[in-house]
Amino acid sequence: GETLQLPTNVTDEALVDLRRTVPGLAGAEDQKLAWLLRANANQLRALSLAAEEESGVVAVQKRQGLWMDPEDNWFTRNVSRFGKGFDMEQLGKDRAKLTSKFDRLSPNYEAWTLGNRSVVEDWVAKMMHDAEQHGVLTARSHVLDVACGAGLMGHTLRMVGYGGMLSGVDISPGMVDQAHGRRCYDVLWAQDVREGVEAETGSADVVLCTGAMELLNVTTALTEFRRLLSSTGELWITFQLRDAAQKDSTAHQHVQGMEMSDIERELCEHGFNVRSVETCASAFFTPSPAQDGSLLPVPYAFLRCVRTC
């Protein structure tokens, strides 16, 4: 499986360096240390490491050429030209163009999420801790990461202790290649998830879908998620929130949020009970259409749901 290999760019020398620099990690398995060395600043924050451990990991990343500076990266250096955005309404009508768009973004997607100050990783880490505490996930569980992108959420799950089967699917072969390089998924494949997911009914203990619902058909996606989940499975899902009194910060991209009442209604109508809800006024930031280098907050709702009978 992929989890027996070191992530791309992580060397044996880097592992030795980390063990020497952070004695508390000296006894950890190579795979765990390698995932830490590939973690970006958003992910490291989500792990809530001891201060000396985090600083040690960062020091080794810098020495080994693995560090990505949150303040100086591809996103921050190009933020002004990003403000024009892209028309998701038009891209969504052409699978080839949509796939190509994300393929081109894939080599820089990690910098994109780092520069836009994503906190989605924090929620995923929290969900994993809660699931472990309540026995929702075990070493025999299966998590299916839908619209997995470059694999950041699966990578985060592994670092906070998930040891079961992890599958990921995304429309973009480029994104799937990036996720493969993290060596944290057992199975990865490219597929247009807007038309369903090629996985067995009831095969997932958790379906994870972050940062994608605003680009998917809600009815199609939720119907498929319910099909994929086991009878006791959980759906961990995010939605972009909309405030009726304000214009969506992504409106220039034809990306619209949903009001909380509509989110809860859709989930109920498609066979889900909401067990927990968290909202964040700035789950990440998107470049302003003014193209002046400023960023606009994107509000999100984070929901943990179970299937109704």
Backbone torsions as a table, in degrees:
resi	resn	phi	psi	omega
1	GLY	NA	165.7	-178.0
2	GLU	-62.8	-29.5	-173.3
3	THR	-72.5	-2.5	176.7
4	LEU	-91.9	-1.5	-177.1
5	GLN	-112.6	155.3	176.9
6	LEU	-79.2	144.2	176.2
7	PRO	-59.5	156.3	178.4
8	THR	-53.5	134.9	176.2
9	ASN	78.5	-5.7	177.4
10	VAL	-91.0	122.2	-176.1
11	THR	-107.7	165.6	174.7
12	ASP	-61.0	-35.4	178.4
13	GLU	-61.1	-39.6	179.4
14	ALA	-65.3	-37.8	178.4
15	LEU	-64.5	-43.4	178.1
16	VAL	-62.1	-42.6	179.7
17	ASP	-60.8	-42.5	-178.6
18	LEU	-67.3	-42.9	179.1
19	ARG	-62.9	-36.3	179.7
20	ARG	-72.2	-37.1	-175.0
21	THR	-79.0	-36.5	-177.8
22	VAL	-120.7	88.4	-176.8
23	PRO	-56.0	-29.9	-179.9
24	GLY	-65.5	-17.2	179.3
25	LEU	-101.8	3.1	-173.3
26	ALA	-58.3	-33.1	-177.1
27	GLY	-91.2	1.0	-177.8
28	ALA	-73.3	153.1	178.2
29	GLU	-66.8	152.4	179.6
30	ASP	-54.3	-42.1	-176.3
31	GLN	-61.5	-43.5	179.8
32	LYS	-63.2	-44.0	180.0
33	LEU	-65.1	-38.4	179.9
34	ALA	-64.5	-40.6	177.1
35	TRP	-62.8	-39.8	177.7
36	LEU	-61.9	-40.7	-178.2
37	LEU	-69.0	-24.6	177.1
38	ARG	-90.5	-2.8	-176.9
39	ALA	-74.5	141.4	174.3
40	ASN	-91.9	177.8	-174.0
41	ALA	-62.4	-36.7	177.3
42	ASN	-61.8	-43.5	-179.0
43	GLN	-68.7	-42.4	178.7
44	LEU	-60.6	-39.9	176.6
45	ARG	-60.7	-42.3	-177.5
46	ALA	-65.7	-25.5	-178.3
47	LEU	-76.2	-18.9	-178.4
48	SER	53.4	49.3	176.8
49	LEU	-69.5	158.4	170.5
50	ALA	-60.3	147.8	-174.2
51	ALA	-55.8	-41.9	-178.0
52	GLU	-70.0	-31.5	176.7
53	GLU	-68.9	-47.3	-179.0
54	GLU	-62.2	-44.8	-179.8
55	SER	-64.2	-34.8	178.0
56	GLY	-67.2	-43.4	177.6
57	VAL	-59.8	-46.1	-179.2
58	VAL	-62.9	-40.7	179.3
59	ALA	-60.8	-43.4	179.1
60	VAL	-68.0	-41.2	177.0
61	GLN	-56.2	-42.4	-179.3
62	LYS	-66.7	-42.0	179.7
63	ARG	-67.3	-32.7	-173.9
64	GLN	-97.1	6.3	177.9
65	GLY	73.1	26.8	-178.2
66	LEU	-108.1	-5.2	-174.9
67	TRP	-80.9	136.6	171.4
68	MET	-117.3	117.8	-175.4
69	ASP	-73.1	121.4	179.5
70	PRO	-61.6	-25.0	-176.5
71	GLU	-97.1	-11.4	-177.2
72	ASP	-144.6	91.7	-178.9
73	ASN	-150.4	-177.7	-176.7
74	TRP	-54.1	-40.8	-179.2
75	PHE	-67.3	-52.0	-175.7
76	THR	-65.6	-30.6	-179.7
77	ARG	-77.2	-17.6	-175.7
78	ASN	-121.3	11.0	-170.2
79	VAL	-59.2	-35.4	-177.9
80	SER	-63.6	-40.0	-178.9
81	ARG	-77.1	-14.2	178.7
82	PHE	-76.9	-19.4	-170.2
83	GLY	-57.5	-26.2	179.5
84	LYS	-63.6	-27.2	176.5
85	GLY	72.0	-162.0	178.5
86	PHE	-144.2	151.9	-174.3
87	ASP	-90.0	96.2	-178.0
88	MET	-66.3	-25.6	178.0
89	GLU	-63.4	-44.1	179.2
90	GLN	-74.0	-43.6	-179.9
91	LEU	-61.5	-36.2	-178.1
92	GLY	-65.2	-17.7	179.8
93	LYS	-85.1	-10.2	-175.6
94	ASP	-132.7	101.9	-175.9
95	ARG	-57.4	-41.4	-178.2
96	ALA	-62.1	-43.2	179.9
97	LYS	-68.9	-39.6	179.1
98	LEU	-64.3	-45.1	178.5
99	THR	-61.5	-44.4	-179.5
100	SER	-62.1	-38.3	179.5
101	LYS	-59.2	-48.0	-178.7
102	PHE	-75.5	-28.8	173.5
103	ASP	-61.5	-43.6	-179.5
104	ARG	-67.1	-33.7	-179.5
105	LEU	-76.3	-25.3	-168.5
106	SER	-53.4	-42.4	-179.6
107	PRO	-64.5	-22.4	-177.6
108	ASN	-113.1	10.5	-174.7
109	TYR	-64.5	-37.3	179.0
110	GLU	-63.2	-40.9	176.4
111	ALA	-64.1	-35.0	178.0
112	TRP	-60.9	-48.9	-178.3
113	THR	-71.2	-30.1	177.8
114	LEU	-71.2	-45.0	-179.8
115	GLY	-68.8	-29.6	-178.6
116	ASN	-88.9	8.3	171.0
117	ARG	62.4	42.0	-179.4
118	SER	-59.7	137.9	172.5
119	VAL	-116.3	11.4	179.0
120	VAL	-61.4	-34.7	179.0
121	GLU	-58.7	-36.1	179.7
122	ASP	-62.6	-41.6	-179.5
123	TRP	-68.0	-42.0	179.4
124	VAL	-61.6	-42.9	177.9
125	ALA	-62.4	-41.5	179.4
126	LYS	-64.4	-42.0	179.4
127	MET	-62.2	-39.0	179.4
128	MET	-65.6	-43.7	178.0
129	HIS	-59.7	-44.2	-179.9
130	ASP	-65.1	-41.4	-178.9
131	ALA	-65.6	-38.7	178.4
132	GLU	-65.7	-41.3	-178.8
133	GLN	-64.6	-35.5	-176.1
134	HIS	-100.1	8.7	175.8
135	GLY	72.7	17.8	179.8
136	VAL	-70.2	-37.6	-179.7
137	LEU	-119.9	135.2	177.3
138	THR	-132.6	-176.3	179.1
139	ALA	-66.9	-14.3	179.6
140	ARG	-103.6	8.4	-178.5
141	SER	-81.9	169.0	177.0
142	HIS	-132.4	119.8	173.5
143	VAL	-105.3	128.7	176.8
144	LEU	-109.8	115.9	-178.3
145	ASP	-96.4	103.3	-176.6
146	VAL	-91.6	132.2	-171.7
147	ALA	60.7	55.3	-171.2
148	CYS	-71.5	-13.4	-179.5
149	GLY	58.2	-136.4	-177.7
150	ALA	-84.2	9.1	173.7
151	GLY	87.4	15.9	-176.4
152	LEU	-65.2	-36.5	-177.4
153	MET	-76.0	-39.4	175.2
154	GLY	-63.2	-40.6	175.9
155	HIS	-59.5	-43.7	179.2
156	THR	-63.5	-43.3	177.8
157	LEU	-57.2	-44.0	179.9
158	ARG	-62.5	-41.5	-176.1
159	MET	-68.6	-26.0	178.3
160	VAL	-93.7	9.7	168.1
161	GLY	114.0	0.6	-179.5
162	TYR	-69.0	125.6	-176.7
163	GLY	-118.9	7.2	-179.5
164	GLY	-88.1	-164.8	179.8
165	MET	-74.8	138.8	-179.1
166	LEU	-132.7	119.4	178.4
167	SER	-115.4	150.7	178.7
168	GLY	-141.4	142.4	179.0
169	VAL	-138.4	141.4	179.6
170	ASP	-151.9	153.0	179.5
171	ILE	-67.0	-23.8	-171.4
172	SER	-101.0	116.6	173.9
173	PRO	-59.0	-31.9	177.5
174	GLY	-64.4	-42.5	177.4
175	MET	-65.4	-40.9	178.9
176	VAL	-61.5	-38.9	176.4
177	ASP	-61.5	-42.1	178.1
178	GLN	-63.7	-42.4	178.6
179	ALA	-63.5	-39.7	178.8
180	HIS	-58.8	-37.8	-178.4
181	GLY	-64.5	-16.3	178.8
182	ARG	-83.0	-15.7	177.8
183	ARG	55.1	43.6	178.8
184	CYS	-120.9	-13.6	179.0
185	TYR	-97.0	143.1	174.4
186	ASP	-83.0	-34.6	-179.7
187	VAL	-138.7	134.6	177.0
188	LEU	-138.3	141.9	173.6
189	TRP	-154.8	158.5	179.0
190	ALA	-100.2	130.5	-180.0
191	GLN	-162.7	146.5	175.3
192	ASP	-76.1	98.8	-174.2
193	VAL	-72.3	-7.4	175.5
194	ARG	-65.8	-18.2	-178.4
195	GLU	-108.6	9.5	-179.6
196	GLY	118.0	176.7	-178.0
197	VAL	-128.4	127.9	-179.1
198	GLU	-79.6	77.5	177.2
199	ALA	-146.4	155.5	-174.1
200	GLU	-69.0	146.3	175.5
201	THR	-59.8	132.8	177.1
202	GLY	71.4	17.7	-173.4
203	SER	-89.3	-11.0	-174.8
204	ALA	-109.8	135.9	173.2
205	ASP	-85.6	-28.8	173.1
206	VAL	-139.9	129.9	166.8
207	VAL	-103.1	123.6	-179.9
208	LEU	-110.0	127.3	177.8
209	CYS	-142.8	105.4	-178.3
210	THR	-120.1	136.8	173.0
211	GLY	71.0	19.1	-175.2
212	ALA	-126.8	-21.8	-171.5
213	MET	-62.3	-28.6	178.5
214	GLU	-70.2	-10.3	178.4
215	LEU	-108.4	-3.4	-176.6
216	LEU	-111.1	160.9	171.5
217	ASN	-76.9	120.7	-172.4
218	VAL	-60.7	-45.8	-178.7
219	THR	-62.8	-47.5	-179.9
220	THR	-61.2	-45.2	-176.4
221	ALA	-66.4	-49.2	-176.6
222	LEU	-67.0	-36.7	176.1
223	THR	-61.4	-42.7	-179.8
224	GLU	-70.0	-39.9	178.7
225	PHE	-60.8	-41.2	179.2
226	ARG	-65.1	-39.2	178.0
227	ARG	-62.4	-40.1	-174.7
228	LEU	-72.5	-27.3	-173.9
229	LEU	-79.5	145.1	170.5
230	SER	-67.9	168.7	-176.5
231	SER	-61.4	-26.3	179.8
232	THR	-107.9	11.9	-175.5
233	GLY	-73.4	167.3	-179.6
234	GLU	-125.2	148.5	174.7
235	LEU	-108.8	120.3	174.8
236	TRP	-107.9	114.0	-167.0
237	ILE	-143.1	149.6	176.5
238	THR	-120.2	149.1	173.6
239	PHE	-132.9	141.5	170.6
240	GLN	-72.5	129.9	-178.7
241	LEU	-86.6	150.5	177.0
242	ARG	-125.2	133.8	173.5
243	ASP	-102.8	117.0	-175.8
244	ALA	-57.4	-23.2	-177.0
245	ALA	-88.0	-6.7	-177.1
246	GLN	-130.0	155.6	176.5
247	LYS	-79.8	139.0	177.4
248	ASP	-60.0	137.5	179.1
249	SER	-68.7	-13.9	178.7
250	THR	-108.5	15.1	-175.7
251	ALA	-60.8	-33.4	-179.3
252	HIS	-67.5	-14.2	176.1
253	GLN	-99.9	6.9	-174.1
254	HIS	56.4	39.3	173.7
255	VAL	-114.3	121.2	-174.5
256	GLN	-115.3	142.1	172.8
257	GLY	-84.5	179.5	177.8
258	MET	-125.7	147.9	174.4
259	GLU	-74.6	149.5	-174.9
260	MET	-57.7	-39.1	-179.7
261	SER	-61.9	-36.7	179.2
262	ASP	-71.5	-37.3	177.6
263	ILE	-61.3	-49.1	-178.2
264	GLU	-64.9	-36.9	178.2
265	ARG	-64.9	-45.0	-179.7
266	GLU	-61.9	-42.8	179.6
267	LEU	-62.7	-43.9	179.4
268	CYS	-63.0	-44.8	-177.9
269	GLU	-66.3	-22.7	-178.7
270	HIS	-104.2	18.7	169.3
271	GLY	88.1	31.8	179.3
272	PHE	-126.1	141.7	168.1
273	ASN	-102.9	132.1	179.0
274	VAL	-84.0	122.8	-179.9
275	ARG	-96.9	-30.8	177.3
276	SER	-153.0	147.6	179.5
277	VAL	-135.2	132.6	169.9
278	GLU	-128.2	142.0	176.3
279	THR	-120.8	151.2	-179.6
280	CYS	-139.9	125.7	-177.9
281	ALA	-69.5	-18.3	-179.2
282	SER	-147.5	76.2	178.0
283	ALA	-65.7	-30.5	170.0
284	PHE	-162.5	178.0	-179.0
285	PHE	-121.8	143.7	179.7
286	THR	-115.9	145.4	-179.8
287	PRO	-59.6	138.4	-179.1
288	SER	-69.8	141.3	175.8
289	PRO	-64.7	-13.7	176.0
290	ALA	-68.4	-14.5	179.7
291	GLN	53.7	43.4	179.3
292	ASP	-111.2	10.8	-180.0
293	GLY	88.9	-6.2	-179.8
294	SER	-81.3	162.9	-177.6
295	LEU	-124.0	145.5	178.9
296	LEU	-112.7	137.0	-178.7
297	PRO	-71.1	143.5	176.6
298	VAL	-115.6	111.6	-177.7
299	PRO	-78.9	144.6	-177.6
300	TYR	-134.4	154.8	167.0
301	ALA	-113.2	133.5	178.4
302	PHE	-112.0	123.5	-173.4
303	LEU	-129.5	137.8	170.8
304	ARG	-109.5	124.0	-174.4
305	CYS	-129.9	157.1	172.8
306	VAL	-125.2	158.0	176.6
307	ARG	-69.3	140.6	168.5
308	THR	-79.0	163.1	-178.5
309	CYS	-68.0	NA	NA
